[in-house]
């Protein structure tokens, strides 16, 4: 996909900051590609960017309006369509990573065809993938896994890739979700792949490579999330990881979107992920724990990280507050 930059990030009527994680990820990792944000009246997310209407964004050089909202179910809200149509009329392409396709909205499809604009549905793979073989591949692979959804797997993966690259390591970030694809321009949205081919798609995304090359693979979902565990398992098997990093958010009282399901205990989660990963790589090991402590004070964060590291005998960091250099040093 050749998505034209820079972007105007559309936050719509996002219920909270997590609902706008797509836009947040783009802003965090490729700020040079963003001119501003567009929010509707009831939006509860704010990236701290300049609020712009569409004409102002076009004047600032925007080429594409990116739907930066990842709402439950990945639907295109009826409240957004008028704004998206206006973006097409004013000269912008549209890009989104939702389950619903921009191209399936008649008004948008008709306007894009009439005006010669492009619609990019990055969640929907265009390739054909094989059934996984499980055959051992050369090269090294790291996969982030989590106790829950939206707990830092993409951020941790990107931070590790950046730290490795800064040390001259041969490394690539492999995007498996819509935000990662919008950040890097390549990848496969694993949760939109037919279930029989999830592992094969990941094998295709992370093929054989040089012995010193690392693929840092973005994790998805959680083995303990009743809605998305199937995607997570297929991703683990196809990744054939040499190293796993567990991602965790310690203040949650239940799985995201599932109030009747409590969060798994860290050790229990690590054991389950290790057991699953051993199917395609018997030598897989955990190489660290990444904790999102943004809702804890600095003293609370330091205490939690120290206690967790001592408990599991494993490097434990907050990738935002402390960076991931200790994890990378352990890998090397």
Secondary structure, 3 states (H helix, E strand, C coil): CCCCCCEEEEEECCCCCHHHHHHHHHHHHCHHHEEEEEECCCCCCCCCCCECCHHHHHHCCCCEEEECCCCCCCCCCCCCHHHHHHHHHCCCEEEECCCCCHHHCHHHHHHHHHHCCCEEECCCCCCCCCCCCCCCCCCEEEEEEECCCCCCHHHHHHHHHHHHHHCCCCEEEECCCHHHHHHHCCCCCHHHCCHHHHHHHHHHHCCCCCCCCEEEECCCCCCCCCCCHHHHHHHHHHHCCCEEEEEECCCCCCECCECCCCCCCHHHHHHHHHHHHCCCCCCCEEEEEEECCCCCCHHHHHHHHHHHHHHHCCCEECCCCCCCHHHHHHHC
